Amino acid sequence: MTILLVLLGLIALVALAIVFVVIGAYNNLVSLRNRFKNAFAQIDVQLKRRYDLIPNLVETAKGYLKHESSTLEAVIAARSAAVSANARAAQNPGDAAAMKQLSGAEAALTSGLGRLMAVSEAYPDLKANQNMMQLTEELTSTENKVAFARQAYNDAVMVYNTARETFPTVLIANLFNFAAAELFAIEKPEEKEAPKVSFS
């Protein structure tokens, strides 16, 4: 009889230990998921600031760039697509498809803004315009804040995904549908190409 009680006690102790491991792993995953969602909220704030600056930048440039209307229209269209993609990603930062769509839209917007800045270089009056200089400075500052916020988000996603994929947490993650989170990486083809150097 005492052997049976000891055996039942051991089984109860193991079951209790398993319950504590499951609860601890679940709570850790919830905490890590909330961290990367909060990190995305910081990106969202900076992106909205960026989106608010762009129409002012385009309006300021419009008077000078009458022959560059296609560039201005491309920036406005890219901004609109990015705003839409950001709204979708903000609803669920863990949604891989939404994050990929946002990454693509942001890459297109960055490319459009780059073309706008390159075109504006050809117009000295525009470069000297006080509003243009101030908006460009604010946009550069915001771009830096977006980069820092994106790095914090990607770090939080990496910690979450690593925790989610380790044993025994992976069992709890799969049991409770904790999906992998997507990094926020903006693909820029020019960054992947090695610079060409010529000594001739």
C-alpha positions as CSV (number, residue, x, y, z in Angstrom):
1,M,0.0,0.0,0.0
2,T,2.8,2.4,0.8
3,I,4.5,1.7,-2.5
4,L,1.3,2.5,-4.3
5,L,1.1,5.8,-2.4
6,V,4.7,6.7,-3.2
7,L,4.1,5.9,-6.8
8,L,0.9,8.0,-6.9
9,G,2.8,10.8,-5.2
10,L,5.6,10.6,-7.8
11,I,3.1,10.6,-10.6
12,A,1.3,13.6,-9.1
13,L,4.7,15.4,-8.6
14,V,5.7,14.8,-12.3
15,A,2.2,15.9,-13.5
16,L,2.5,19.1,-11.4
17,A,6.0,19.8,-12.8
18,I,4.7,19.4,-16.3
19,V,1.8,21.8,-15.6
20,F,4.3,24.4,-14.2
21,V,6.5,24.0,-17.3
22,V,3.5,24.4,-19.7
23,I,2.3,27.5,-17.8
24,G,5.8,29.0,-17.6
25,A,6.4,28.4,-21.3
26,Y,3.0,29.8,-22.3
27,N,3.4,32.9,-20.2
28,N,6.9,33.5,-21.6
29,L,5.6,33.2,-25.2
30,V,2.8,35.7,-24.4
31,S,5.3,38.1,-22.9
32,L,7.7,37.9,-25.9
33,R,4.8,38.2,-28.4
34,N,3.6,41.4,-26.6
35,R,7.2,42.8,-26.7
36,F,7.5,42.5,-30.4
37,K,4.0,43.9,-30.9
38,N,5.0,46.9,-28.7
39,A,8.2,47.3,-30.7
40,F,6.1,47.4,-33.9
41,A,3.9,50.1,-32.3
42,Q,7.0,52.2,-32.0
43,I,7.7,51.7,-35.8
44,D,4.1,52.6,-36.5
45,V,4.4,55.9,-34.7
46,Q,7.5,56.8,-36.7
47,L,6.0,55.6,-40.0
48,K,2.9,57.7,-39.5
49,R,5.1,60.7,-38.9
50,R,7.0,60.0,-42.1
51,Y,3.7,59.6,-44.0
52,D,2.6,63.0,-42.7
53,L,5.8,64.7,-43.8
54,I,5.7,63.4,-47.4
55,P,2.6,65.4,-48.7
56,N,4.2,68.6,-47.4
57,L,7.5,67.7,-49.1
58,V,5.7,67.0,-52.4
59,E,3.6,70.2,-52.1
60,T,6.8,72.2,-51.5
61,A,8.5,70.5,-54.5
62,K,5.5,70.8,-56.8
63,G,6.0,74.5,-57.6
64,Y,9.6,73.8,-58.7
65,L,9.2,70.5,-60.4
66,K,6.5,71.2,-62.9
67,H,8.2,68.9,-65.5
68,E,8.7,66.1,-63.0
69,S,5.0,65.4,-62.2
70,S,5.5,61.6,-62.8
71,T,8.0,61.5,-60.0
72,L,5.7,63.4,-57.6
73,E,2.8,61.1,-58.5
74,A,4.9,58.0,-58.0
75,V,5.8,59.3,-54.5
76,I,2.2,60.0,-53.6
77,A,1.1,56.5,-54.9
78,A,3.9,54.8,-53.0
79,R,3.0,56.7,-49.9
80,S,-0.7,55.6,-50.2
81,A,0.4,52.0,-50.7
82,A,2.7,52.2,-47.7
83,V,-0.1,53.7,-45.5
84,S,-2.4,50.9,-46.4
85,A,0.2,48.2,-45.9
86,N,1.2,49.7,-42.5
87,A,-2.5,49.8,-41.4
88,R,-2.8,46.1,-42.2
89,A,0.5,45.2,-40.4
90,A,-0.4,47.3,-37.4
91,Q,-3.5,45.1,-36.9
92,N,-1.4,42.0,-36.5
93,P,2.4,42.5,-36.6
94,G,2.8,38.7,-36.3
95,D,1.1,38.2,-39.7
96,A,4.0,37.3,-42.1
97,A,2.0,38.3,-45.3
98,A,1.2,41.7,-43.9
99,M,4.8,42.3,-42.8
100,K,6.1,41.3,-46.3
101,Q,3.6,43.6,-47.9
102,L,4.7,46.5,-45.6
103,S,8.4,45.7,-46.4
104,G,7.7,45.9,-50.1
105,A,5.6,49.1,-49.9
106,E,8.3,50.7,-47.7
107,A,11.0,49.8,-50.2
108,A,8.9,51.3,-53.0
109,L,8.3,54.5,-51.0
110,T,12.0,54.8,-50.1
111,S,12.9,54.4,-53.8
112,G,10.4,57.0,-54.8
113,L,11.7,59.5,-52.2
114,G,15.2,58.8,-53.4
115,R,14.2,59.7,-57.0
116,L,12.5,62.8,-55.7
117,M,15.6,63.9,-53.8
118,A,17.8,63.2,-56.8
119,V,15.5,65.2,-59.1
120,S,15.4,68.1,-56.6
121,E,19.2,68.3,-56.7
122,A,18.9,69.7,-60.2
123,Y,16.9,72.6,-59.0
124,P,19.0,75.0,-56.9
125,D,16.0,77.2,-56.0
126,L,14.2,74.2,-54.6
127,K,17.3,73.1,-52.6
128,A,17.6,76.6,-51.1
129,N,13.9,76.7,-50.2
130,Q,13.6,77.0,-46.4
131,N,10.5,74.7,-46.2
132,M,12.3,72.1,-48.4
133,M,15.4,72.2,-46.2
134,Q,13.4,71.9,-43.0
135,L,11.2,69.0,-44.4
136,T,14.2,67.2,-45.7
137,E,15.9,67.5,-42.3
138,E,12.7,66.3,-40.5
139,L,12.4,63.4,-42.9
140,T,16.0,62.3,-42.4
141,S,15.5,62.4,-38.6
142,T,12.4,60.4,-38.9
143,E,14.1,57.9,-41.2
144,N,16.8,57.4,-38.5
145,K,14.1,56.8,-35.9
146,V,12.3,54.3,-38.1
147,A,15.6,52.5,-38.6
148,F,16.2,52.3,-34.8
149,A,12.6,51.2,-34.1
150,R,12.9,48.6,-36.9
151,Q,16.1,47.2,-35.3
152,A,14.3,47.0,-31.9
153,Y,11.4,45.2,-33.5
154,N,13.6,42.7,-35.3
155,D,15.5,42.0,-32.1
156,A,12.2,41.4,-30.3
157,V,11.0,39.1,-33.1
158,M,14.3,37.2,-33.0
159,V,14.0,36.6,-29.3
160,Y,10.4,35.5,-29.7
161,N,11.1,33.2,-32.6
162,T,14.1,31.6,-30.8
163,A,12.1,31.0,-27.7
164,R,9.2,29.6,-29.8
165,E,11.5,27.1,-31.6
166,T,13.3,25.7,-28.6
167,F,12.4,22.5,-26.8
168,P,10.0,22.1,-24.9
169,T,8.5,25.5,-25.7
170,V,8.0,24.5,-29.3
171,L,5.4,21.9,-28.2
172,I,3.5,24.6,-26.3
173,A,3.8,27.0,-29.2
174,N,2.4,24.5,-31.6
175,L,-0.3,23.5,-29.1
176,F,-1.5,27.1,-28.6
177,N,-0.9,28.3,-32.1
178,F,1.9,30.7,-31.5
179,A,3.0,31.4,-35.1
180,A,6.4,32.6,-36.1
181,A,6.8,36.3,-36.4
182,E,8.2,38.0,-39.6
183,L,11.2,40.3,-39.5
184,F,10.7,43.8,-40.9
185,A,13.4,43.9,-43.5
186,I,13.3,46.3,-46.4
187,E,14.9,44.8,-49.5
188,K,17.2,47.2,-51.3
189,P,18.8,45.7,-54.4
190,E,21.6,48.3,-54.4
191,E,22.7,47.2,-50.9
192,K,23.2,43.6,-52.1
193,E,25.4,44.5,-55.0
194,A,29.1,44.9,-54.2
195,P,30.4,48.4,-55.1
196,K,32.4,48.5,-58.4
197,V,35.8,49.9,-57.9
198,S,38.0,51.0,-60.8
199,F,41.6,52.2,-60.6
200,S,42.0,53.1,-64.3
